[in-house]
Amino acid sequence: MPRKYTIHSDKFKFKVALEALKGDKTVLQLCQEFGLAAKQIHSWKKKLEDVGPQVFADKRKQKDDETGTEQLHATIGRLKVENDFLSKALGR
């Protein structure tokens, strides 16, 4: 008989991963409490550790970086046009 998979909500995954990060209970205890495999708990915990710092990222800095990149692309484009024009004018 094929195994049925349960789709867990994001809130549930966060709750389990947070419990795993706290370290108050062992992974085995969490497996028994939530009815999950240890591999699943470790996976969610790792994902929370990887993505967690982005929650506190400074959004203003990201916006400034994007604006700066756009300005650099515009400058590069302008300089390329000027360079092409001067190359043709000098007969190169």
Secondary structure, DSSP 8 states (H G I E B T S, - for coil): ---------HHHHHHHHHHHHH-SS-HHHHHHHHT--HHHHHHHHHHHHHHGGGGG--HHHHHHHHHHHHHHHHHHHHHHHHHHHHHHHTT-
